[in-house]
Amino acid sequence: MHKIGIIGGGQLGKMMILDAKRLDYYFVILDPTKNCPADSIADEHIVAGFDDVEAIKQLAAKVDVVTYEFEHINAQALQMLEQQGHKVYPSSETLLHIQNKLVQKDWLRKHDIPVPDYVKVGNIQEILEAGKTYGYPIILKTCTGGYDGKGNAVIRQESDVQEAFEALGAGKLPLMVEEFVPFEKEVSILVCRSANGDIQVFPVAENVHVNSILDETTVPAVISEDSTKEAMDIARKTVQVFGCCGMLCIELFVKKDGHILVNELAPRPHNSGHYTIEGCYTSQYENHIRAILGQPLGDSSLIRPTAMKNIIGQSNGVANVQGLEEAYERPGVKIHIYGKEKVAIGRKMGHITATAPTIEEALESVRYAYSKLRLL
């Protein structure tokens, strides 16, 4: 029996376990929260912080392979595991190239993968220089630690520079400025590479964000054949130049001329790939597990048009889901509740998926189900 360790016990870890339990694999998770989403279905749970090196060593000693469900972890601890002979996928080298957004962009640019223009900055003067170079608006980003819009600030004019600089730590964290891309659409593409070299690319998904948090995903993305091909080519090239084993999500901008720019990478299953559970022949979670075990990958093609809508917390308190009966009135709807004990404003609590003959019907179904659900 394969034994798999996951650093992180959130919803992504939970969905990996749900898919892999069909083959009776054994899972050990490491997460500081006792009742985290994956706790109820993991075989063992090491309750410890993500920077607890001894706990990470304990996890590795219990399993055949270690993976992780988010990238803000101690890459040096993963390097140590690899030096001790443990299998870690994605590797510490992949993580080190992706964890810092400046390093990530440098690596993409070095391999001729198209990205927005960017520059490293360390103080207000350098941000002002970048504003002159690119023209406003510009995006100020922390190089490490940001997600769901955290760690980003849009600077619309010169007078906003001071406030944005202070909001992102006033130079305590490494910073970069990116040119503002007036994109037509935000899309993402998932690609998986197995330890045996097998590669599967998932369909291009179209994403809509609200308050910098993913709100809805529809698949296939309504973009030109040329844009789709360009995204697919970028996905195959990127997963190889980063030496990634497992799932890689590539967030992309489709420019007005149809060309593609890479926004950011995540070396793991991704929120915008939740649709793959119902929408594809093999989900991102199953392929991730197959990949880290060196198995052939499953067919990643779309079964039929699919829509996904996130269930995001609108209040703070104890999570109590109501309205499932009404939400399930549409036959194509599937509801996923993550099992987080507390609801918080902006927190991802679950998601709804629907498949249908058309994207419009699938989207209408998930919106209908969402309107009936309440998190009290």
Long-range contacts (C-beta under 8 A, 24 or more apart in sequence): 1-25, 1-26, 2-26, 2-64, 2-65, 2-293, 3-27, 3-28, 3-62, 3-63, 3-64, 4-28, 4-63, 4-64, 4-65, 4-66, 4-67, 4-289, 4-292, 4-293, 5-29, 5-30, 5-59, 5-60, 5-62, 5-63, 5-65, 5-66, 5-67, 6-30, 6-38, 6-42, 6-66, 6-67, 6-68, 6-69, 7-50, 7-56, 7-59, 7-66, 7-67, 7-68, 7-69, 7-73, 8-38, 8-50, 8-68, 8-69, 8-70, 8-73, 9-33, 9-36, 9-37, 9-38, 9-39, 9-42, 9-45, 9-69, 10-36, 10-37, 10-38, 10-69, 10-70, 10-338, 11-37, 11-38, 11-336, 11-338, 11-340, 11-348, 11-350, 12-69, 12-70, 12-268, 12-269, 12-270, 12-285, 13-37, 13-38, 13-42, 13-69, 14-38, 14-41, 14-338, 14-339, 15-269, 15-274, 15-277, 15-283, 15-285, 15-336, 16-67, 16-69, 16-269, 16-285, 16-288, 16-289, 17-41, 17-42, 18-285, 19-277, 19-283, 19-285, 19-286, 19-289, 20-285, 20-286, 20-289, 25-289, 26-63, 28-59, 28-62, 28-63, 30-55, 30-56, 30-59, 35-339, 35-341, 36-340, 37-338, 37-339, 37-340, 40-339, 50-74, 51-77, 53-77, 53-80, 56-81, 57-81, 57-84, 60-84, 60-86, 60-88, 64-293, 65-89, 65-292, 65-293, 67-246, 67-268, 67-288, 67-292, 68-268, 69-268, 69-269, 70-147, 70-268, 71-95, 71-98, 71-99, 71-266, 71-267, 71-268, 72-99, 72-144, 72-145, 72-147, 75-99, 87-292, 89-195, 89-245, 89-246, 89-291, 89-292, 90-244, 90-245, 90-246, 90-248, 90-267, 90-268, 91-243, 91-245, 93-243, 94-242, 94-243, 94-244, 94-245, 94-267, 95-267, 97-242, 98-242, 98-265, 98-266, 98-267, 99-144, 100-143, 100-144, 100-174, 101-141, 101-142, 101-143, 101-144, 101-146, 101-176, 101-264, 102-143, 102-174, 102-176, 103-143, 104-264, 104-265, 105-176, 107-241, 107-242, 108-238, 108-241, 108-262, 111-237, 111-241, 113-234, 113-237, 113-238, 113-241, 113-262, 114-234, 114-259, 114-260, 114-261, 114-262, 115-261, 115-262, 116-178, 116-179, 116-181, 116-253, 116-261, 116-263, 117-178, 117-179, 118-176, 118-177, 118-178, 118-179, 119-176, 119-177, 120-174, 120-175, 120-176, 121-175, 121-176, 121-177, 122-171, 122-174, 122-175, 123-165, 123-171, 124-161, 124-162, 124-165, 126-177, 127-155, 127-161, 127-164, 127-165, 127-175, 127-177, 128-158, 128-161, 130-177, 131-155, 131-158, 131-161, 131-177, 134-177, 134-179, 134-180, 136-180, 137-180, 138-177, 138-178, 138-179, 138-180, 139-177, 139-178, 139-179, 139-180, 140-164, 140-165, 140-168, 140-175, 140-176, 140-177, 141-168, 141-175, 141-176, 141-177, 141-178, 142-168, 142-169, 142-173, 142-174, 142-175, 143-173, 143-174, 143-175, 143-176, 144-173, 144-174, 145-173, 148-212, 148-213, 148-214, 148-346, 149-209, 149-211, 149-212, 149-213, 150-212, 152-212, 154-180, 181-253, 181-255, 181-261, 182-255, 182-256, 183-253, 183-254, 183-255, 183-256, 183-261, 184-254, 184-255, 184-256, 184-258, 185-221, 185-222, 185-223, 185-253, 185-254, 186-251, 186-252, 186-253, 186-254, 186-263, 187-221, 187-223, 187-231, 187-251, 187-252, 187-253, 187-254, 188-217, 188-249, 188-250, 188-251, 188-252, 188-270, 188-272, 188-273, 189-231, 189-232, 189-234, 189-235, 189-249, 189-250, 189-252, 190-235, 190-247, 190-248, 190-249, 190-250, 190-269, 190-270, 190-272, 190-273, 190-276, 190-284, 190-300, 191-235, 191-236, 191-238, 191-239, 191-247, 191-248, 191-250, 192-239, 192-246, 192-247, 192-248, 192-284, 192-287, 192-288, 192-291, 192-297, 192-300, 193-239, 193-240, 193-244, 193-245, 193-246, 193-248, 193-291, 194-245, 194-290, 194-291, 194-294, 194-295, 194-296, 194-297, 195-245, 195-291, 195-292, 195-293, 195-294, 196-294, 196-295, 196-296, 198-291, 198-296, 198-297, 199-236, 199-239, 199-240, 199-297, 200-282, 200-287, 200-297, 200-298, 200-299, 200-300, 201-232, 201-235, 201-236, 201-300, 202-273, 202-276, 202-280, 202-284, 202-300, 203-280, 203-300, 203-301, 203-302, 204-228, 204-231, 204-232, 205-272, 205-273, 205-275, 207-251, 207-272, 210-312, 211-346, 213-310, 213-312, 213-346, 213-348, 214-271, 214-272, 214-310, 215-309, 215-310, 215-312, 216-307, 216-308, 216-309, 216-310, 216-363, 216-366, 217-272, 217-274, 217-275, 217-307, 217-308, 218-305, 218-306, 218-307, 218-308, 218-359, 218-362, 218-363, 219-275, 219-279, 219-302, 219-305, 219-306, 219-307, 219-359, 220-302, 220-305, 220-359, 221-254, 222-359, 223-254, 223-258, 224-258, 226-258, 227-254, 227-258, 227-259, 227-260, 230-258, 230-259, 230-260, 231-260, 234-260, 234-262, 238-262, 238-265, 242-267, 245-291, 245-292, 246-288, 246-291, 246-292, 247-273, 247-284, 247-287, 247-288, 247-291, 249-273, 271-310, 271-348, 271-351, 272-308, 274-308, 274-336, 274-351, 274-353, 275-306, 275-307, 275-308, 275-353, 276-300, 277-334, 277-336, 277-353, 278-303, 278-306, 278-334, 278-353, 278-354, 278-355, 279-303, 279-304, 279-305, 279-306, 279-353, 279-355, 303-355, 304-355, 304-356, 304-357, 305-355, 305-356, 305-357, 305-358, 305-359, 305-361, 305-362, 306-353, 306-354, 306-355, 306-356, 306-359, 306-362, 307-353, 307-354, 307-356, 307-359, 307-362, 307-363, 307-365, 307-366, 308-351, 308-352, 308-353, 308-366, 309-351, 309-352, 309-366, 309-367, 309-369, 309-370, 310-348, 310-350, 310-351, 311-337, 311-348, 311-349, 311-350, 311-351, 311-352, 311-370, 311-373, 311-375, 312-346, 312-347, 312-348, 312-349, 313-343, 313-344, 313-345, 313-346, 313-347, 313-348, 313-349, 313-375, 314-345, 314-375, 315-343, 315-345, 315-375, 316-342, 316-343, 316-344, 316-345, 317-342, 317-343, 317-376, 318-342, 318-343, 319-343, 319-349, 319-375, 320-375, 320-376, 321-350, 321-373, 321-374, 321-375, 322-373, 322-374, 322-375, 322-376, 323-372, 323-373, 323-374, 324-373, 326-372, 327-352, 327-368, 327-369, 327-370, 327-372, 327-373, 328-369, 329-368, 329-369, 329-372, 330-354, 330-365, 330-368, 330-369, 332-356, 332-361, 332-362, 332-365, 333-365, 333-366, 333-368, 333-369, 335-369, 335-373, 343-375, 349-375
